[in-house]
Amino acid sequence: MTTSLPRVLIIAGSDSGGGAGIQADVKTTLALGADGCPAITALTVQNTLGVTGVWEVPAPALIAEIDAVLAGGVAAAKTGMLHSAEVIRTVSERLDPALAGGLDLVVDPVMVAKGGHRLLRADAVEALKALMLPRAAVVTPNLPEAEVLTGLAVTDPASMIQAGRSLIAQGARAALIKGGHMDGPVLVDILVTPAPEGGLKVLRFESARIDSRHTHGTGCTTASAIAAGLARGRPMAEAVAVARSYVRQAMLAAPGLGAGPGPRPPPPPPPGGGGASPFRKVHPAASSMASRTV
């Protein structure tokens, strides 16, 4: 018996270390019941100790990749490393017909690798803001990325809400501000969406911080998990909650690969085998969520 999986177009860079980028995206979408179909923007040379090189994919090849995946039909899309203004313009133009047809796009505004290597040129930030934010069903910055995109100091939950407000004002339909860079025993993420009655709806997710060096690729994994959820028809808040739960469980299952911030595998299948992912029906765990309108 065959089971049809919704397809997710993933436009991002390749990570030779296997923990982030396209490699993390494909593993994540498959674990969550979607088929990740990559269009590679760049080849990064890296391992758990850092990035040592980047080779750009020529524009005609990137266009061909995107067009080939779209021609097969996709249920959602996700962007990651878009390192130059040219790449951003190319991606936005190729996606426009599908977006006009209602395709949901998750924009992960990748800027700097875990080891500090810049993955978005400084002169491409304005292109990212102008071309990708208005096309985003949700944008998923961490705190440093949110500061670059909004010009605000984002250091606490109150300023995370203000950053979400700014990103929606710039055209994004929703903004998930990830609080992993804040100190403290509790991890706080903020999802800001327009409220049906007007104003903005704020969902605050909280969970105990996991003390681990194996955080490489958490941003890529979160965004891809959200895209998989949207592809499977989950509402935005549920897709985010499931993505957070998946990332937490993957971090707890990290086997300790590499000498630096290591990659995390998808959580293992349930006892008894069969190859089925337990996360196609995953529910939020070990976290709390509170909602209010502002």
N, C-alpha and C positions, 0 to 999 in steps of 0.2 A: 504494500500500500504506500502511495506517495502522498506527502502533505505539502501543499503549496505555502511557501513563506512569502510575506510581503517583502519587496525589495527596497533597499535604502541606498541611494547614491551617496557615496562618501568621497568628498573632494579634499584631499589633505596630502601631507608629506609622508614619505616612507621612513621608518625608524629601523636601522639595521640592528639595533639592540632588542627589538621585538616588544618593547614595553609601552610605547606610545605610538602616535601617528596611525597610519593605515593598519598596521599590524594589530594594535589594540582595538581599533574600530571594528575590524572584521570579526575578531574573536568575540567582542561584546555583543554586536548585533546578532550573531548566530546563537550565542548563549541565551539571548532574550527573545528568540523566536522570529528573527528577521534575517534576510539575506543581504549582507553588506557587499556592495559592488563598488570597487574603488576606481577613482580617477586620480592618479598620482600627480601632484604639483611639483614635487622636488624629491631628490634622494638625499637623505641626511646620513652622514657617517657618524655613528655614535654607539656607545655602550653605556653601562650604568655609571661610568665616570664622567661622561660629558659628550658634547658634540665637537667633532674635529673637522668637519667639512660639510658643504652643501652644494649639490649639483642641481641646477634648475632643469625641469622638463621643458623642451621647446613648446611654444604656444600651439603650433599645429598638432602636436601629439596630444597635448592636454585637451584641445577642442575635440579631437577624434575620440578620446576616451569618454568625455562627457556625453557627446552625441550618441555613442554606441550604447551606453548604459541607459540614457533616456529613451532611446528607441525601443528598448525592451520593456519599458513601463516601470515606474517606481512609485512607491507609496509615500516616501519622505526623502529628504536630502539633508546632509550635514556637511559643513565646511570646517576645516581645521587650518593648517598652515597655508596661508596665501601670502607669500613672502614679498611680493612687489605690487606696485600699482597696476602694472600691466596684467599680472595674473588676476588681480581683483576685477579689473574691467572685463577680461575675457570670461571669467566665471560668471559674473553678473549677467553679461549679455547672453551666454549660452543657457542660463537658467530661466531667463525671463518668460519664454513661452510656457514652460511648465508651471512657473509660479503664477502666471495669469490664469492657469487652469485650476488653481487651488492647492498646489503642492506646498506642504509645510517644510520650511527650511530652518534647521538649527545652526546658528552661527557661533562657533567657538573661536573667539578672537585671539588666536595664538600669537604671542608676541616674543616670549623669551623661553628657552628651554630650561628644564629644571636645574641644569648646571650653569646657567647664566648666558649661554650663547643666544644672540638675537636671531629670531626666526621671522621677524617682520621688519622690513627696512623702515627707518624713521620717516622717510618721505612717502611711505605708503599708508600711514595712519589716517590721513584725511580721506584717502580713497576708500579705506575700510569703513569709515564713518559715513561717508556720503553714499556709497554704493551697496554695502552689505546690511547696515542696520535697517534701512527701509524695506529690505526684502526678508527680514528675519521674522519667523514665527516666534522665536525666542533666541536671545543672545545670552551667552553663559560666561561672563568674565569672572576671573578671580579679582581680588582687591587691587593689585597693581594695574591690571588691565582696565578695570572700571575707572581708575583714576585717570589713565591716559585718555579713555574714550569720553569722559565727562569733564575733565579739568577740575574735579572736586577732590578734596582729601577724604578718602573712604577708609575709616578706621574703626567703626563701630556699627551696630545695627541701625541706628538712626541715619547715619550717613550712607549706609547701604541702601536704605529706602530712597533717599534723595538721588542716589546714583541710578537706581531703577527708574525713578521718575524722569530723569534726564534722558536715559536711553529710549524710553517710550516716546518722549517728546521729539527725539531724533528719528523716529519712525519704526522702531522695533515694536512688535505686537505684545511681547512679554520680555522680561529680563530676569534672569536668575543670577543674583550676585552671590558668589561663593566665598565663604568666610574662612577658608582654611589658613590664610596668612595671619589671622588674628591669634593672639595668645589666649591661653586659658583652657580649662578642662572640658568646656562645652563648645562644640562646633556649631556655628549658626550660619545658615544659608537663608537668603531672602528671595522669594519669588514675587515679582510685581507684575500685575496684569490689569487691564482696564476693568472696572466694575460695571456690571450691566446697568446699574442705576445711576452711573456717572461717577467720576472720581477714579481712584485706583484701589484695587484689592491687593492687600499685602498678606502673603503667606510666609510665616516664619517657621523654618524647620530647625529643630535642635536635636543633637545626639551627642553622646559622650565621645570625646576625642580619642582616636586610636593612636597610641604611642608607637610609631613605626617609621623606619626610614624608607619603606617601600611604597613611595607615593608617586613614582615615575608613571606618567600617563593617566593620572586620575582625572585631569581635565578632559582629555580626549575620550576617556571611557565614559565619563558622565554625559557629555554631549551626545555620544553615539547611543548610549542607553536611552536617553530621552527620544532621540530620533526613532529608535526601534519601537518605543512605546507609542509614539504618534503614528507610526506606520501600521501598528496593530489596532489603532482606533482608540487608544487611551486618551482621556482628557488631559490637558496640559499639566494640571496639578498632580494628577495620578502618575503621569509619565515621569515627572520630576521625583516624586516620592519613591517610585520603584527604582529609578536610577540611583538615588542616594543609597538605598538599601543594598543594591547590587554592588556598588563600589565599596561599601563598608565590608560586606561579606568577602569580596575579592581581596581586600587588604588583609583581613584576618586569615585568609588562606595562603598568603604569600609565602613561598618556600625559601626565601632568603637568597635569591639569585644575584650574583654580582657583588662587587666591592663597594658600589655606590648605591644611590636610590634605585632599588630594583623594580622590575616589572612584577605585576600581579597576574596570575592566571585567572581564567574564569573560575568561579566556584565549581567544585566537582559535582557530577551528576549524583542523584540520590542513590543509596545502596540498592543493589540489585541490577544496576547497569541498565541496558536498553538504549543508552545513548540520548535519552530525552533530557533536555535541560529543565531543571526544576524552576527556572526563573521566568518561563513564559507566563506563569500564573503567580509570580512573586507578589507579595504584599509588603508594605513598609514595615520595618522591624527596628527595634532598638532606637526609636526616634519619636519626637513629638512634633505636632504641627498646630499652629494657632493662626487664625485669620482675622483681619480687620480691614475696614475701608477707610481710606484717607483722602 
